Amino acid sequence: MVKKASSFAGLGGLVYSTESGRHCPDCGQPVNACTCKQTQLPQGDGIARVRRESKGRGGKTVTTIEGVPLAEEPLRELASALKKRCGCGGALKDGVIEIQGDHVQLLLDELLKRGFKAKKSGG
């Protein structure tokens, strides 16, 4: 039979804390202060693939752009500029830019104008 601890002292000093948050597995820094992966370019062939998707989104159409050869901060700035160009909302999730609506051709033209190699992907 295991005896229950009746006080915090009985737990050996273990107390839940939200101060530290999540940490980077590589450098041990908090995720929002980690600089070890910010300068790394994503793996891939350097071609931005633009695709229209609606699967798993409740019938809503989004245009996704993946494979853009930029680090995290420039990719976030590019996503913001593309959302402004399309005049709609969107998000940046795991290196994939999601723009609300069907803007495949507009985004292809914009990426090519900015000097990226881009092509339409999917049907």
Sequence and secondary structure as in RCSB ss.txt:
>XXXX:A:sequence
MVKKASSFAGLGGLVYSTESGRHCPDCGQPVNACTCKQTQLPQGDGIARVRRESKGRGGKTVTTIEGVPLAEEPL
RELASALKKRCGCGGALKDGVIEIQGDHVQLLLDELLKRGFKAKKSGG
>XXXX:A:secstr
      SGGGGTS    SSS  B TTT SBGGG  TTTS   SS SEEEEEEE TTTTT  EEEEE     HHHH
HHHHHHHHHHHTS EEEETTEEEEES  HHHHHHHHHHTT EEEE   
